[in-house]
């Protein structure tokens, strides 16, 4: 059973269109993220959410609008797509665990959505 | 502010020989550090993490990393490379759960 799933896996669209990517996690985590990986494989965080609330927006254009209907889902809607939006988008989730050595956390990533804008 | 530098963009090794991937970090606090691996056209998988416990961290698939605060380094090693280790490797620093900063990645190729 997939821990973090994304749909669709591939998305090809034209400039100016609006599209959405869906993400779901079945790990019971409170925190979810969207990352963008460019053609040089560089990964940059876009958004962090905790229990449906936006925590971090890393100066992402407001054409990108994340929505979290519940803590298991974090969807990404993109308006007026541009050529520069072509990338692989990864969703991830995480949870803080408190142990003897202090707090610990790790991120679980989805398989990615390859977006191509023509 | 947190940041991470992976010192090698590409590492090529022969199968059966050691692998060393170098990572230096910068952080204002005591950060958590991670290594992730990404195989072609796949998502990211956690290899190992450091979160202020033992400085020598063992991970999956025979990888380990040593946290050296004095050198602000978190280098990844494996004693004997396998063909299946060919992938992209990312060093990650994080001061809190909400923001992780990734290095630019190191591409590992393994020669038969």
Interface residues (C-beta under 8 A of the other chain):
Chain A: X4 X31 X40 X41 X42 X43 X44 X45 X48 X50 X55 X56 X58 X90 X92 X94 X96 X101 X102 X103 X104 X105 X106 X107 X108 X109 X110 X111 X112
Chain B: X32 X34 X36 X38 X42 X43 X44 X45 X46 X49 X51 X52 X53 X88 X90 X97 X98 X99 X100 X101 X102 X104 X105
